[in-house]
Amino acid sequence: MTTGNATHETPGLSRTPLRVGLVGYGLAGSVFHAPLIAAAEGLALDTVVTANEERRAQARAEFPGVRFAASPEELWGRADELDLIVIASPNRTHIPIATAALEAGLPVVVDKPVAGTAAEARELAALAEERGLLLSVFQNRRWDNDFLTLARLVTDGELGTVQRFESRFERWRPQLKGGWRESGDPQEIGGLLYDLGSHVVDQALVLFGPAVRVYAESDVRRPGAAADDDTFLAITHAGGVRSHLYVSATTAQLGPRFRVLGSTAGYVKYGLDPQEAALRAGARPGADGPWGEEPEALWGRIGSGESPLTGGGIPVRTSPGDYPAYYAAVTDALHGRGDNPVTALQAAAALDVLEAARRSAREGITVTLSASADTEEQPV
């Protein structure tokens, strides 16, 4: 297994498949993690941690034979029966549960954001390194179809030198849904900056490297809302690229998911990756035909001097989205066959940006960061 870029097999992980304990069976656990774990060759969903009877019935219906625990503490007493802990519980619980799992000798996958601060993420990474255990962060949007396509275009030089990266993760949700994600309590680590912002910032750092300056505007738009629901971030990368990132629940007319401007061409792409919608609808990787594909009508366009909305530019086939690749990489890392797909130090670098954005929005300033090796470009 690996905690950074080195690779070695975790002692004792000789079972096939490796048995997974999943903490939490809300949106993240039931829609994303459980189906992707079940679809991964070499992994088996062994135990789901939830005390909610309705959620237990839901899990039992889809995964007959799965075991249950009412709390994470029940898992530590039988740590020798498990090979990996996946934490998909509310954000405020990530650090304490991940710490307990590592101290119990178990490798860990944590949903994003791994922590509320970069310092906490680095402390957790240090514990994993000390114990020789994998600690990986579920940044699934690195395997979105549009992101994989853009990464290919950038790598191949199709845009020339990229000058500006615009990324929007926008929704139209004028009514509050309730729950901890919309809570104004800082302990909950709610709001869109840390929710959707974790995705768009991570993507920008993977593509264009370390951030050196951050500016942000963050607002609470909806009546009764207590956490940010409309936020803009501007990042200046060490290499000179400027990223303009938007996350919002109050966008009545959605903008392009990506608009990327280079010295020779630009790329514009509308629409979200289809994998989340497919998972929510009950589709499963490997069981429902081609996975992550989208129709030609949704392909992005590359060109210069013309609007894609009027047919300008050349359509670029969108690479299939591939969320299953994350857990395939985790499995390989645990067996010493590959690298950790998303390290906690990379997640900490994104948290540096999110913390700077929160300070920028609060104080009305541009925050300067030191370029760090934590944010080196990662292959996707």
C-alpha positions in Angstrom: 0.0 0.0 0.0 1.0 3.6 -0.2 0.6 6.8 1.8 2.3 9.0 -0.7 4.0 7.9 -3.9 6.0 4.9 -2.6 4.3 1.6 -3.0 4.4 -1.5 -0.8 1.9 -4.1 0.3 0.3 -3.7 3.7 1.2 -6.7 5.9 -1.7 -9.1 6.3 -3.7 -8.0 3.3 -3.6 -11.3 1.6 -7.4 -11.9 1.5 -9.3 -11.7 -1.8 -11.6 -10.0 -1.8 -10.6 -7.4 0.8 -13.4 -6.7 3.3 -14.6 -3.2 3.6 -16.4 -1.5 6.5 -18.4 1.5 5.3 -19.2 4.2 8.0 -22.4 6.1 7.0 -25.2 5.2 4.6 -26.6 8.6 3.7 -26.2 10.2 0.3 -22.4 9.6 0.1 -22.5 6.1 1.5 -25.5 4.7 -0.4 -25.2 6.5 -3.8 -21.5 6.6 -4.3 -19.4 4.4 -2.0 -21.4 1.2 -1.5 -22.1 0.7 -5.3 -18.5 1.5 -6.3 -17.1 -0.8 -3.6 -19.4 -3.6 -4.7 -18.4 -3.0 -8.3 -14.6 -3.1 -7.6 -12.8 -6.3 -8.4 -11.0 -7.4 -5.2 -13.3 -5.6 -2.7 -16.3 -6.8 -0.8 -18.7 -4.7 1.2 -18.7 -6.4 4.6 -20.2 -4.1 7.2 -22.3 -0.9 7.0 -22.3 1.3 10.0 -25.7 3.0 10.6 -28.2 2.8 13.4 -31.0 4.0 11.1 -33.4 1.1 10.4 -34.6 2.5 7.2 -31.1 2.8 5.9 -30.3 -0.7 7.1 -33.3 -2.1 5.1 -32.1 -0.2 2.0 -28.6 -1.6 2.3 -29.8 -5.1 3.0 -32.1 -5.0 -0.1 -29.2 -4.1 -2.4 -26.4 -6.0 -0.7 -27.9 -9.2 0.8 -25.6 -10.7 3.5 -24.1 -7.4 4.5 -23.5 -7.0 8.2 -24.3 -4.0 10.3 -22.9 -2.0 13.2 -24.6 0.8 15.1 -21.4 2.8 15.7 -17.8 2.9 14.3 -16.5 1.7 17.7 -18.0 -1.7 17.1 -15.6 -2.2 14.2 -12.4 -1.6 16.2 -13.0 -4.7 18.3 -13.0 -6.9 15.2 -10.4 -5.0 13.2 -8.8 -8.2 12.2 -11.9 -9.1 10.2 -11.7 -6.0 8.0 -9.1 -4.7 5.5 -10.3 -1.2 4.8 -12.5 1.5 6.4 -14.5 3.9 4.2 -15.8 7.0 6.0 -18.9 8.5 4.4 -20.3 10.1 7.5 -20.9 13.9 8.2 -17.8 16.1 7.7 -17.3 16.8 11.4 -16.8 13.1 12.1 -14.1 12.5 9.5 -11.0 13.2 11.6 -12.1 11.4 14.8 -13.3 8.3 12.9 -10.3 8.2 10.6 -7.9 8.6 13.6 -9.6 5.8 15.4 -9.4 3.5 12.4 -5.7 4.2 11.8 -5.0 3.6 15.5 -6.9 0.3 15.1 -4.5 -0.7 12.3 -6.9 -0.3 9.4 -6.3 1.6 6.1 -8.8 4.4 5.4 -10.6 6.1 2.6 -12.3 9.4 3.7 -14.9 11.3 1.7 -14.0 14.9 0.9 -13.4 17.2 2.6 -11.1 15.1 4.7 -11.0 17.7 7.4 -12.0 21.3 8.3 -8.4 22.5 8.1 -5.2 21.7 6.3 -3.4 21.3 9.6 -5.8 18.5 10.6 -5.3 16.8 7.2 -1.6 16.9 7.6 -1.7 15.5 11.1 -3.8 12.7 9.9 -1.4 12.0 7.0 1.4 11.9 9.5 -0.4 9.3 11.6 -1.0 7.2 8.6 2.6 7.4 7.6 3.7 6.5 11.1 1.5 3.4 11.1 2.4 2.5 7.5 -1.3 2.6 6.4 -3.0 3.9 3.4 -5.0 7.1 3.9 -6.8 8.1 0.7 -9.4 10.9 0.0 -12.4 10.3 -2.2 -12.1 13.0 -4.8 -14.2 11.2 -7.3 -14.6 14.3 -9.6 -11.0 13.6 -10.9 -12.8 10.8 -12.8 -15.6 12.9 -14.3 -15.9 12.6 -18.0 -15.3 16.3 -18.8 -12.3 16.5 -16.5 -10.7 13.4 -18.1 -11.3 15.0 -21.5 -9.8 18.3 -20.5 -6.8 16.7 -18.9 -6.2 14.9 -22.2 -6.5 18.1 -24.2 -4.1 19.9 -21.9 -1.6 17.1 -21.9 -1.7 16.9 -25.7 -1.2 20.6 -26.1 -4.5 21.0 -28.0 -5.2 24.5 -26.4 -1.6 25.8 -26.5 -0.6 27.4 -23.3 -3.6 27.5 -21.0 -4.1 31.0 -19.6 -7.5 30.8 -17.9 -9.5 27.9 -16.5 -13.2 28.6 -15.7 -15.0 25.9 -13.8 -18.6 26.0 -12.6 -20.5 23.6 -10.4 -23.8 25.3 -10.3 -27.3 24.2 -9.3 -30.8 25.8 -9.1 -32.0 24.9 -5.6 -33.9 27.9 -4.4 -35.5 26.0 -1.5 -33.4 24.7 1.4 -33.2 21.0 1.9 -32.1 21.1 5.5 -29.5 18.9 7.2 -25.9 19.5 8.3 -24.6 20.5 4.9 -26.6 23.7 5.1 -25.8 24.3 8.8 -24.0 27.5 9.8 -22.3 25.7 12.7 -18.6 25.8 11.9 -18.2 22.4 13.5 -20.3 20.9 10.8 -18.0 22.1 8.0 -21.0 22.8 5.8 -21.7 25.2 3.0 -20.8 25.0 -0.7 -17.2 26.3 -0.3 -16.2 23.1 1.4 -18.7 20.9 -0.4 -18.6 21.6 -4.1 -15.6 23.8 -3.7 -13.6 20.8 -2.6 -14.1 19.4 -6.1 -13.4 22.4 -8.3 -10.3 23.4 -6.3 -8.9 19.9 -6.4 -9.4 19.7 -10.1 -7.7 23.1 -10.6 -4.7 22.1 -8.6 -4.4 18.7 -10.3 -4.4 20.4 -13.8 -2.4 23.5 -13.1 -0.3 23.0 -10.0 0.1 25.0 -6.8 -1.8 28.1 -5.9 0.0 31.2 -4.9 -2.8 33.7 -4.5 -6.5 33.3 -3.7 -9.4 35.8 -3.8 -13.0 34.8 -3.0 -16.5 36.2 -2.8 -19.0 34.2 -0.7 -22.7 34.9 -0.1 -25.7 33.4 1.7 -28.5 34.0 -0.8 -31.5 31.9 0.2 -33.9 33.0 2.9 -33.3 31.1 6.0 -29.9 29.8 4.9 -27.1 29.7 7.4 -24.2 28.6 5.2 -22.7 29.9 2.0 -24.7 28.9 -1.1 -23.1 31.1 -3.8 -19.3 31.4 -3.9 -16.6 32.5 -6.4 -12.9 31.8 -6.1 -10.0 33.2 -8.2 -6.8 31.3 -8.0 -3.4 32.3 -9.4 -1.3 29.3 -9.9 2.5 29.2 -9.6 2.8 28.5 -13.3 0.8 31.6 -14.2 -2.6 30.0 -15.0 -5.6 31.8 -13.5 -8.5 29.6 -12.3 -12.0 31.2 -11.9 -14.2 28.8 -10.0 -17.9 29.1 -9.2 -20.1 27.0 -6.9 -23.7 27.9 -6.4 -27.1 26.6 -5.4 -28.9 29.7 -6.6 -28.1 29.8 -10.4 -31.3 30.2 -12.4 -29.4 29.8 -15.7 -26.5 27.4 -15.6 -23.2 28.4 -17.3 -20.7 26.1 -19.0 -19.2 23.5 -16.7 -15.8 24.3 -18.2 -14.5 27.2 -20.3 -10.7 26.9 -20.8 -8.8 29.5 -22.7 -5.4 28.8 -24.2 -3.0 30.6 -26.5 -4.2 28.8 -29.6 -7.7 27.5 -28.8 -10.4 27.3 -26.2 -12.6 24.4 -24.9 -16.2 24.9 -23.8 -18.2 22.1 -22.2 -21.8 22.2 -20.8 -23.5 19.7 -18.6 -22.5 17.6 -15.6 -20.9 14.2 -15.8 -23.7 11.5 -15.9 -22.3 9.1 -13.3 -24.0 10.6 -10.2 -27.4 10.7 -11.9 -26.9 7.1 -13.0 -25.9 5.9 -9.5 -28.9 7.8 -8.0 -31.2 6.1 -10.5 -29.9 2.6 -9.5 -27.6 1.9 -12.4 -24.4 0.1 -11.5 -21.0 0.0 -13.2 -20.5 -3.2 -15.1 -24.1 -4.2 -14.9 -25.9 -1.7 -17.1 -24.0 -1.4 -20.4 -21.4 1.2 -21.1 -20.5 3.3 -18.1 -20.0 7.0 -18.0 -20.8 7.7 -21.6 -22.8 10.8 -22.8 -24.5 11.5 -26.1 -22.7 13.4 -28.8 -25.1 16.4 -28.4 -23.4 17.1 -25.0 -19.8 16.9 -26.3 -17.7 20.0 -25.7 -16.2 22.0 -28.5 -12.7 23.3 -29.2 -11.8 26.2 -31.4 -11.1 29.9 -31.6 -13.0 33.1 -32.3 -16.5 31.4 -32.5 -19.3 30.6 -30.1 -20.0 26.9 -29.4 -23.6 27.9 -28.9 -23.9 28.8 -32.6 -22.1 25.7 -33.8 -18.6 27.2 -33.7 -15.6 25.0 -33.0 -15.0 21.3 -33.5 -16.9 18.8 -31.3 -14.6 16.8 -29.1 -15.7 13.3 -28.0 -16.1 13.3 -24.2 -14.0 10.5 -22.6 -16.2 8.1 -20.5 -16.4 9.0 -16.8 -14.8 6.4 -14.6 -15.6 6.6 -10.9 -14.8 2.8 -10.6 -11.2 3.7 -11.4 -10.8 5.2 -7.9 -11.5 2.0 -5.9 -9.6 0.0 -8.5 -6.6 2.2 -7.7 -7.2 1.9 -3.9 -7.2 -1.9 -4.3 -4.0 -1.9 -6.3 -2.4 0.4 -3.7 -3.4 -1.9 -0.8 -1.7 -4.8 -2.6 1.4 -2.8 -3.5 0.7 -2.7 -7.2 0.2 1.1 -7.6 0.0 4.5 -5.9 -2.5 6.0 -3.6 -4.9 7.7 -6.1 -5.5 10.8 -3.8 -3.3 11.4 -0.9 -4.2 13.4 2.3 -1.4 15.8 1.5 -3.0 16.6 -1.8 -6.3 17.1 0.0 -4.5 19.4 2.5 -3.2 21.6 -0.3 -6.8 22.0 -1.5 -7.8 22.9 2.1 -5.1 25.5 2.1 -7.0 27.2 -0.8 -10.4 26.7 0.8 -9.2 28.3 4.1 -7.6 31.2 2.2 -10.9 31.6 0.2 -12.9 31.8 3.4 -10.5 34.4 4.9 -10.5 36.4 1.6 -14.3 36.5 1.5 -14.5 37.4 5.2 -11.9 40.2 5.1 -12.2 41.4 1.5 -8.5 40.7 0.7 -6.4 38.6 -1.6 -4.5 35.9 0.3 -1.0 34.9 -0.7 0.1 31.3 -0.3 3.5 29.6 -0.5 3.7 27.2 -3.4 4.0 23.7 -2.0 5.0 20.3 -3.3 1.7 19.0 -1.9 0.0 20.4 -4.9 2.1 18.9 -7.6 0.2 17.8 -10.7 -1.1 14.3 -10.5 -1.9 12.0 -13.4 -5.5 11.2 -14.1 
